[in-house]
Structures are given as structure tokens and as C-alpha cells.
């Protein structure tokens, strides 16, 4: 089934582009140390507003998502190995059948 993407309004696309341009401009105008300090202050404000448990909750959710992703990757790898074993077995069976078939064909041609 083909996934359809929702078209974004032109204003929203323009806002995203302008935001990226603004971020690049800020990076050009201000040092990494200054931007890092702004990020630190933002983190302090969030901690003050929501409390330290907010960050613990975010970390727990992130580790849970990562665990789900690893589980899905492991399951995919197992399905791939199972498929490869199935193909190998089918190849062995077909080789035996075609071997018998070609021997029978050679006998009937003589």
C-alpha cells in the first residue's frame, strides 16, 4: 500500500525554510560557547518549570523506544536468517530434482 504524504501549506514550508536560515545565521553570528550557554540556560528553565523528574521521564521514554527498536531489529534479523535457511533448503531440493530430471532426460534421449 502506498503511503500518501499530506501536502503542507506554502506558509508552513516557508516558515520551516526561514527557520533553518535563521538558525544558520545565528550559528554564523555567535560562538559555539555562547550557543552552548543559551542551551544550558534553557535546560535550567525547563528544570525549574517542570522539575528534575521531567528529564528522568524523558530518559526513560527514550530508553524504552530504543529497546523497542533493538527488539524489532533483532526480530528482523531472525526473520532474514529463517528466510535464508528456507531458500538454501529449497535450492538443495531443486538441485536434487533437476539432477534427477536431467539424468532421466539424458536416458530418454539415448
N, C-alpha and C positions, 0 to 999 in steps of 0.2 A: 504494500500500500504506500503510495507516495505521500510524503509529508508536505503539507502546504504551509507556507510561511505567511503570516499576516503582514500586509504592507503597512509600513509606518507612515504617519503623516509627514509631509515635507518639513513642517516646522520642527518636528521631533528629530528628524535626520539632521537638519541644520544645527539644532541645539547640540547634538552629540558631536558633530564636526567642530563646532565652535568651542566646545568644552575641551576637546583634545588640543586644539590650537592654543587655547588659554593655558592649559597645563604645560605645554611645551614652552610657551613664552615665560611662564613663571619659573620653569627649570632653568631657562637661559639667564633670567634676571637675578636669581637668588642662589646662594651656595647650597651645597648638599647639607652642610651643617645647619644652616638656617631652616631649611625644609624639614630636617630631622627634628629640630626643636619644635616646630609647629606641630608635627605629628605627635611628639611626646606630650605637648600641652593638650592636644585633642584627646589623647588617651586618658590624661588626668581628669579632664572634664567629664568624659564618659564614666569613669570610675566614680567620680563624685555624684553624678546624676543617678546611675543605676546600681552602684555598689560593686565590690570586688567579685561577688558571685556571678555577675554578668559575664565576666571573662572566663570564669570556670565553666559556665554553661556553654559558652561558645566553643571552648576547647573540647568539652565532652561531645558536643554535637559533631565537631569536625572529626574527632577520632572515630565516632560511630559511623559517619559517612565513609571514612577511609577503610574501616573494617568491612563495610558492605561492598565497597569497590574491590577490595582484595578478594573477598569471597566470590564475587562474580567473575573476577579474572581467573581464579582457581577453577571454578566450575567450567568456564570456557575452555581452559587448558585440558581439563579432564575429558570434555566432550570431543575436543580435537584429537586427543590420543585414542579415544574409543573409535572415532571415525577412521583414523589411520590404521588401526588394527583390523577393522572391518574391511577396508579396502585391500589391505595386504592378504587377508584370508580369501577374499573374492578373487584376487589376482591368482593366488595359488590354485584355487578350484578351476578357474577358467583356463589356466595353463594346462592343468591335467586334462580337462575336457577337450581343449583344442589339440593337445598332444594325441589323445585317443582318436579324435576326429581326423587329424591329418594322417595318422597311421592307417586308419580304415580307408581313407580316400586313396592313399598310395596302393593299398591292396586291391581296391576295386578298379583302379586304373590299369593294373597289370594284366 
